Amino acid sequence: MSATETFRARFGADPAGVWSAPGRVNLIGEHTDYTGGLVLPFAIAARAQAAIGPNGSGIFRVTSAQRGNDVISVAAQDIRPGAPAAKGWPAYPLGVVWALADRGIDVPPLDIALDSAVPAGAGLSSSAAVECAVALAISDQLGSGFDRPTLARIAQHAENDFVGVPCGLMDQMASAASTEGHALFFDIGAGTTEHIPFDTAAAGLRMLVIDTRAHHSLADGEYAKRRADCEFAAEQLGVELLSQVPFAGLDEALGQLNGPRAAVLRRRVRHVITENERVRETVALLRAERIAAVGPLLSASHASLRDDYEVSCAELDLAAETAEQAGALGARMVGGGFGGSVIALTSSDRAGAVESSVMGAFSRAGYPRPVVRSVTPAAGARHDA
């Protein structure tokens, strides 16, 4: 059921319009966004739709095609952090309403119907897709005139301060501002973006996303712990953001970290600083149209996330290792970690072998059957109808 059909079925009227925003794959640059670092995501074809319309009832009503026939009704004064409305899936659309109001935007009571093809818990930013679709929908309806980067920041504000997940800006920026056929080179510390051509098909390559179906949640505290580690390390090193430590100064920085948690902090710092360098190297290769050469950087990123940042898990490691053994040029976990997906860059003629090898390995290990998708860079948030 589409967002329009869901809106009609639940609210008995046609919506004023339908907007959508995509999930994303992060090519490289993981756990660097909240340290002011470098990231290189791209939007994917799977999208979340938001159909909205005024209801004149004095309350906000939200529903989702993925949530049975539930309609959640909330009075405007009850849309606040810590309230029942800030719990569960309704927190994402209602958090955007709150974030807009926090910017001084008077949002009238609305009906909001969601329909998403972005798989939840797969590390593909299903929450950012919903937030950006709703943010664009309301902004357009009210004539607020926000540009895509501003909408991304509104969506991030909703997730950080209403939902309570301390994510960086990468997911929302990729969902809001990506362009088809390009990866988005986002220097978060500088606040700059650049669209980098990324045409795998023309290079005879495919990008696979292997959804391990291992449980993935950023709300269980581990993501917040990693962010706290980075903030504490930055304080120890005398910088505002950890990514301000230059790659050439890494060894010196590691030597300055002392105390009972020094070993852990050194691993966290080493990941962030080397990951930023891998993003720079990847961008240089893409600019030179050497996409295949990116593979070893993906593998190095996975090793760093596994060993230094400690956010991988057995399923992610098995998927990455098996993909490489089957001929992938490189593979790594993507997203916050602790479950979710692996991306694998492979030649077009090896993609089938990679997929079948991963399926076989998961079967032998007794894991649930993974879902493998081929993805290409898609457009960001848009008005659909």
C-alpha positions in Angstrom: 0.0 0.0 0.0 1.4 3.4 -1.0 1.5 6.4 1.2 -1.4 7.9 -0.8 -3.5 4.7 -0.4 -2.6 4.5 3.3 -3.7 8.1 3.7 -7.0 7.5 2.0 -7.7 4.3 3.9 -6.9 5.7 7.4 -8.1 9.3 7.0 -10.9 9.0 4.4 -9.5 11.8 2.2 -6.9 12.5 -0.4 -3.6 14.0 0.8 -2.5 17.5 -0.1 0.7 15.9 -1.6 3.3 13.2 -1.4 7.0 13.6 -0.7 9.8 11.1 -0.5 13.4 10.7 0.7 15.8 7.8 0.2 17.8 5.6 2.4 21.6 5.8 1.9 24.7 3.7 1.7 27.9 5.2 3.0 30.6 4.3 0.6 33.3 5.2 3.2 33.7 7.4 6.2 32.0 5.6 9.1 31.7 7.0 12.6 33.4 10.2 11.5 30.4 12.5 11.0 29.9 13.4 14.7 33.7 14.1 15.0 33.5 16.8 12.3 35.1 14.5 9.8 34.7 13.4 6.2 32.1 11.1 4.7 31.1 9.8 1.3 27.5 8.5 1.2 25.1 8.1 -1.7 21.3 7.8 -1.8 19.8 4.5 -2.9 16.6 3.8 -4.8 14.7 2.6 -1.7 12.6 5.5 -0.4 10.3 6.5 2.4 7.1 8.4 1.4 5.1 10.8 3.4 1.6 11.8 2.4 0.3 14.8 4.4 -2.8 16.9 4.7 -4.5 19.3 7.1 -7.1 17.8 9.3 -8.7 20.7 11.2 -9.1 18.5 14.3 -6.6 20.2 16.5 -4.5 17.1 16.8 -1.7 15.4 14.8 -2.4 12.0 13.4 0.2 9.6 12.1 0.0 6.2 10.5 2.3 3.9 8.6 1.7 1.2 6.0 4.2 -0.9 7.8 2.4 -0.7 11.2 -1.0 -2.4 10.6 -4.0 -0.1 11.0 -2.7 1.9 13.8 -3.4 5.7 13.8 -1.6 7.6 16.5 -3.3 10.8 17.6 -1.3 13.4 19.6 -2.2 16.9 20.7 0.3 19.6 19.7 1.2 20.4 23.3 2.1 16.7 23.8 4.7 16.7 21.1 7.8 17.3 23.2 10.9 15.3 24.2 10.3 12.8 26.9 6.6 12.6 26.3 4.9 9.3 25.1 4.9 10.8 21.6 8.7 10.6 21.6 8.7 6.8 21.9 8.6 4.2 19.1 8.1 4.8 15.4 5.8 7.9 15.7 8.7 9.7 17.3 10.4 10.2 13.9 7.6 12.1 12.0 6.5 13.9 15.2 10.1 14.8 16.1 10.2 16.7 12.8 7.1 18.6 13.7 8.7 19.5 17.0 12.0 20.4 15.4 10.3 22.8 13.0 8.3 24.3 15.9 11.6 24.7 17.7 12.8 26.9 14.8 9.7 29.1 15.2 7.6 27.4 12.4 3.9 27.2 13.3 2.9 23.8 12.1 -0.9 23.3 12.0 -2.4 20.0 12.9 -1.7 17.5 10.1 -2.5 13.9 9.1 0.7 12.1 8.1 0.8 8.7 6.3 4.1 6.9 5.9 5.1 4.1 3.6 8.8 3.0 3.4 10.7 0.6 1.3 13.9 1.3 3.2 14.5 -1.8 5.4 14.6 -0.9 9.1 17.6 -2.0 11.1 19.7 -2.7 8.1 22.1 0.2 8.5 20.6 2.0 5.5 19.2 5.0 7.4 15.5 4.2 7.4 14.9 6.8 10.1 16.6 9.6 8.2 14.6 8.8 5.1 11.3 9.2 7.1 12.5 12.4 8.8 13.7 14.0 5.6 10.5 13.1 3.7 8.3 14.6 6.5 10.6 17.7 6.8 10.4 18.4 3.1 6.6 17.7 3.0 5.8 20.1 5.8 8.3 22.7 4.6 6.8 22.7 1.1 3.2 22.8 2.4 4.0 25.8 4.6 6.1 27.6 2.0 9.0 27.7 4.5 11.6 27.7 1.7 14.2 25.7 3.5 17.1 24.4 1.3 18.1 20.8 1.4 21.0 21.2 3.9 18.7 23.1 6.3 16.1 20.4 6.1 18.8 17.8 6.8 19.7 19.8 10.0 16.1 20.0 11.0 15.8 16.2 10.6 19.0 15.7 12.6 17.7 17.9 15.4 14.6 15.7 15.5 16.6 12.5 15.8 19.1 13.9 18.3 16.9 15.9 20.6 13.5 14.4 20.3 14.1 10.7 19.5 17.3 10.7 21.6 19.8 9.2 19.2 23.0 11.3 19.1 23.7 10.7 15.3 25.8 13.0 13.2 24.5 14.8 10.2 25.6 12.4 7.5 22.5 10.3 7.1 20.1 13.2 6.9 22.4 15.2 4.5 22.7 12.2 2.2 18.9 11.6 2.2 18.1 15.3 1.6 20.8 16.5 -0.7 22.2 13.6 -2.8 22.0 13.6 -6.6 21.6 10.7 -9.0 24.8 9.1 -10.2 27.0 10.7 -7.6 28.4 10.2 -4.1 28.1 13.1 -1.7 31.5 14.2 -0.4 30.6 15.9 2.9 33.2 17.7 5.0 31.2 18.1 8.1 33.7 20.3 10.0 33.8 22.7 7.1 30.1 22.4 6.3 30.8 21.8 2.6 29.5 19.3 0.1 30.6 18.2 -3.3 28.9 15.7 -5.7 31.5 13.2 -6.9 30.6 11.0 -10.0 30.2 7.4 -9.0 29.0 5.3 -12.0 29.7 1.7 -11.2 27.8 0.3 -14.2 30.0 2.2 -16.6 33.1 0.8 -14.9 31.8 -2.8 -15.2 31.2 -2.9 -11.4 28.4 -3.5 -9.0 27.8 -2.4 -5.4 26.1 -5.0 -3.4 24.4 -4.4 0.0 24.3 -7.5 2.1 21.7 -7.1 4.8 22.8 -9.7 7.4 19.5 -9.4 9.3 21.4 -9.2 12.5 19.6 -6.9 14.9 20.7 -3.3 14.5 19.9 -0.5 16.9 21.5 2.7 17.7 19.4 3.3 20.7 20.9 0.7 22.9 23.7 2.9 24.2 26.7 1.6 22.3 26.6 4.3 19.6 26.4 6.9 22.4 29.4 5.3 24.1 31.6 5.6 21.0 30.6 9.2 20.6 31.4 9.9 24.2 34.8 8.3 23.7 35.6 10.6 20.8 34.5 13.7 22.7 36.6 12.8 25.7 39.6 12.1 23.5 39.2 15.4 21.7 39.2 17.1 25.1 42.3 15.3 26.1 44.0 16.4 22.9 42.9 20.0 23.2 40.8 20.1 20.0 37.1 20.9 19.6 36.4 18.0 17.3 38.5 14.9 17.0 38.8 15.1 13.2 40.8 18.3 13.6 43.8 16.1 14.4 45.7 15.8 11.1 46.6 12.4 9.7 50.3 13.4 9.8 49.9 14.1 13.6 48.3 10.8 14.5 51.3 9.2 16.2 51.9 12.3 18.3 48.2 12.4 19.3 48.1 8.8 20.3 51.1 9.4 22.6 49.3 12.2 24.4 46.5 9.9 25.5 47.1 8.6 29.0 45.2 7.3 32.0 43.1 4.1 32.7 41.2 4.3 29.4 44.1 5.3 27.2 44.2 2.0 25.3 40.6 2.3 24.3 40.8 5.9 23.4 43.9 5.3 21.2 41.9 2.8 19.2 39.0 5.1 18.8 41.2 8.0 17.7 43.2 5.8 15.3 40.0 4.7 13.6 38.6 8.2 13.2 41.8 9.8 11.8 42.7 6.9 9.5 39.1 6.7 8.2 39.2 10.4 7.3 42.3 9.7 5.3 40.7 6.8 3.5 37.8 9.1 2.5 40.3 11.5 1.0 42.0 8.7 -0.9 38.7 7.3 -2.2 37.6 10.7 -3.4 40.9 11.1 -5.3 40.4 7.7 -6.9 36.8 8.5 -8.0 37.9 11.8 -9.5 40.5 9.9 -11.5 37.7 7.4 -12.6 39.5 4.5 -10.8 36.5 3.1 -9.0 37.9 -0.5 -8.8 40.9 0.8 -6.9 38.6 1.8 -4.0 38.2 -1.9 -3.0 41.2 -2.2 -0.6 40.2 1.0 1.1 36.8 -0.5 1.9 38.4 -3.6 3.4 40.8 -1.4 5.4 37.8 0.5 6.7 36.1 -2.7 7.9 39.2 -3.9 9.7 39.4 -0.5 11.5 35.8 -0.6 12.5 36.1 -4.1 13.7 39.4 -3.8 15.6 39.8 -0.2 16.6 36.2 1.0 16.9 34.7 -2.3 17.9 31.3 -1.9 16.3 31.2 -5.0 14.1 29.7 -8.4 14.9 30.1 -12.0 13.8 27.6 -11.7 11.0 29.1 -8.6 9.6 32.6 -10.0 9.7 31.5 -13.2 8.0 29.7 -11.3 5.2 32.7 -9.1 4.5 35.3 -11.9 4.6 33.2 -14.3 2.5 32.5 -11.6 -0.1 36.2 -10.9 -0.5 37.1 -14.6 -0.7 34.5 -15.0 -3.5 36.2 -12.2 -5.5 34.8 -8.9 -4.3 37.3 -6.1 -4.7 36.6 -4.9 -1.2 33.9 -5.1 1.5 33.0 -3.4 4.8 30.2 -3.0 7.3 28.1 0.1 6.8 26.1 2.1 9.2 26.3 2.4 12.9 27.3 -1.2 13.4 26.4 -4.0 15.9 24.4 -5.6 13.1 22.9 -4.3 9.8 24.6 -4.5 6.4 27.9 -4.9 4.6 28.7 -3.3 1.2 30.8 -5.2 -1.3 32.3 -3.7 -4.5 32.6 -6.4 -7.1 33.0 -6.8 -10.9 29.7 -7.3 -12.6 30.7 -10.9 -13.6 31.5 -11.9 -10.0 28.4 -10.4 -8.3 26.5 -13.7 -8.5 29.3 -15.7 -7.1 29.7 -13.3 -4.2 26.0 -13.5 -3.4 25.9 -17.2 -3.5 29.0 -17.6 -1.4 27.6 -15.3 1.3 24.3 -17.2 1.3 26.2 -20.5 1.7 28.4 -19.2 4.5 25.4 -17.9 6.4 23.6 -21.2 6.0 26.6 -23.2 7.3 26.9 -20.8 10.3 23.2 -21.2 11.2 22.4 -17.5 10.6 19.2 -16.2 9.0 19.3 -16.0 5.3 20.7 -12.5 4.3 19.1 -10.2 1.8 21.4 -9.0 -1.0 20.6 -5.9 -3.1 22.4 -4.2 -5.9 22.4 -0.4 -5.4 23.3 2.6 -7.5 23.4 6.3 -6.5 19.9 7.8 -6.6 18.3 11.3 -6.1 17.7 12.8 -2.7 14.4 14.1 -1.1 11.8 15.3 -3.6 8.1 16.1 -4.2 6.5 13.0 -5.8 2.9 14.1 -6.3 
